[in-house]
Amino acid sequence: MTKVLARVGDKMLGSFLRKQEAGACTECPGPCSPYQGYACRGTVYSTVTCVRYYTCDCGCQINWSRCTYGPKIGTC
């Protein structure tokens, strides 16, 4: 029972924490490239660049709280 709870706990940690913090994750090669795209904020349409980090299965997850918005391109 203890091993099952530990595995469930590791999976839960892996879904909430970055790869480096979770400890139970596999080692992923290289850093994730930043997300670059376009976004609508209010009525302003602009470019956006966001930091991405690894999930436990080595997928890259966008950190929406760490984004930089470029100049206005248009309106939404």
Kinemage of the C-alpha trace (Angstrom):
@kinemage 1
@onewidth
@group {chain A} dominant
@subgroup {mainchain}
@vectorlist {calphas} color= white
{ca met a 1} P 0.000 0.000 0.000
{ca thr a 2} L 2.861 2.363 0.826
{ca lys a 3} L 4.452 1.804 -2.602
{ca val a 4} L 1.156 2.477 -4.366
{ca leu a 5} L 0.671 5.728 -2.449
{ca ala a 6} L 4.251 6.773 -3.205
{ca arg a 7} L 3.719 6.191 -6.945
{ca val a 8} L 0.447 8.121 -6.928
{ca gly a 9} L 2.149 10.926 -5.008
{ca asp a 10} L 5.007 11.026 -7.539
{ca lys a 11} L 2.551 11.236 -10.433
{ca met a 12} L 0.665 14.059 -8.732
{ca leu a 13} L 3.875 15.947 -8.001
{ca gly a 14} L 4.977 15.473 -11.590
{ca ser a 15} L 1.799 17.061 -12.889
{ca phe a 16} L 2.158 20.140 -10.664
{ca leu a 17} L 5.909 20.705 -10.473
{ca arg a 18} L 8.578 21.299 -13.039
{ca lys a 19} L 10.799 18.357 -13.972
{ca gln a 20} L 13.687 19.580 -11.839
{ca glu a 21} L 11.504 19.887 -8.730
{ca ala a 22} L 9.540 16.645 -8.947
{ca gly a 23} L 12.443 14.227 -8.466
{ca ala a 24} L 10.519 11.202 -9.785
{ca cys a 25} L 10.837 12.228 -13.426
{ca thr a 26} L 13.091 10.915 -16.142
{ca glu a 27} L 16.032 12.988 -17.371
{ca cys a 28} L 15.046 14.971 -20.464
{ca pro a 29} L 17.547 16.073 -23.139
{ca gly a 30} L 18.231 19.807 -23.537
{ca pro a 31} L 15.923 22.681 -22.608
{ca cys a 32} L 12.451 23.289 -23.990
{ca ser a 33} L 12.351 25.948 -26.664
{ca pro a 34} L 10.220 29.009 -25.833
{ca tyr a 35} L 6.670 29.184 -27.140
{ca gln a 36} L 6.234 31.888 -29.759
{ca gly a 37} L 2.867 32.796 -31.179
{ca tyr a 38} L 0.083 35.373 -31.149
{ca ala a 39} L -2.389 36.288 -28.441
{ca cys a 40} L -5.405 38.457 -27.795
{ca arg a 41} L -5.315 40.398 -24.502
{ca gly a 42} L -8.431 42.446 -24.046
{ca thr a 43} L -8.756 44.203 -27.404
{ca val a 44} L -5.036 44.094 -28.339
{ca tyr a 45} L -3.685 41.400 -30.670
{ca ser a 46} L 0.107 40.975 -30.380
{ca thr a 47} L 3.007 38.526 -30.532
{ca val a 48} L 3.742 36.516 -27.394
{ca thr a 49} L 6.803 34.579 -26.194
{ca cys a 50} L 6.421 32.262 -23.172
{ca val a 51} L 8.818 30.138 -21.131
{ca arg a 52} L 8.231 26.381 -21.428
{ca tyr a 53} L 9.359 23.646 -19.028
{ca tyr a 54} L 9.474 19.853 -19.061
{ca thr a 55} L 6.736 17.641 -17.679
{ca cys a 56} L 7.716 14.250 -16.207
{ca asp a 57} L 7.197 12.495 -19.536
{ca cys a 58} L 9.571 14.996 -21.235
{ca gly a 59} L 6.787 16.959 -22.923
{ca cys a 60} L 7.111 20.742 -22.896
{ca gln a 61} L 4.466 22.723 -20.983
{ca ile a 62} L 3.860 26.456 -21.500
{ca asn a 63} L 4.141 28.590 -18.385
{ca trp a 64} L 1.443 31.183 -19.152
{ca ser a 65} L 2.453 33.308 -16.166
{ca arg a 66} L 5.920 33.870 -17.688
{ca cys a 67} L 5.053 35.452 -21.041
{ca thr a 68} L 6.330 38.561 -22.761
{ca tyr a 69} L 3.980 40.387 -25.118
{ca gly a 70} L 5.287 42.243 -28.157
{ca pro a 71} L 3.962 45.341 -29.889
{ca lys a 72} L 0.350 45.628 -30.964
{ca ile a 73} L -0.367 43.990 -34.319
{ca gly a 74} L -4.080 44.663 -34.477
{ca thr a 75} L -7.324 44.471 -32.556
{ca cys a 76} L -9.259 41.383 -31.486
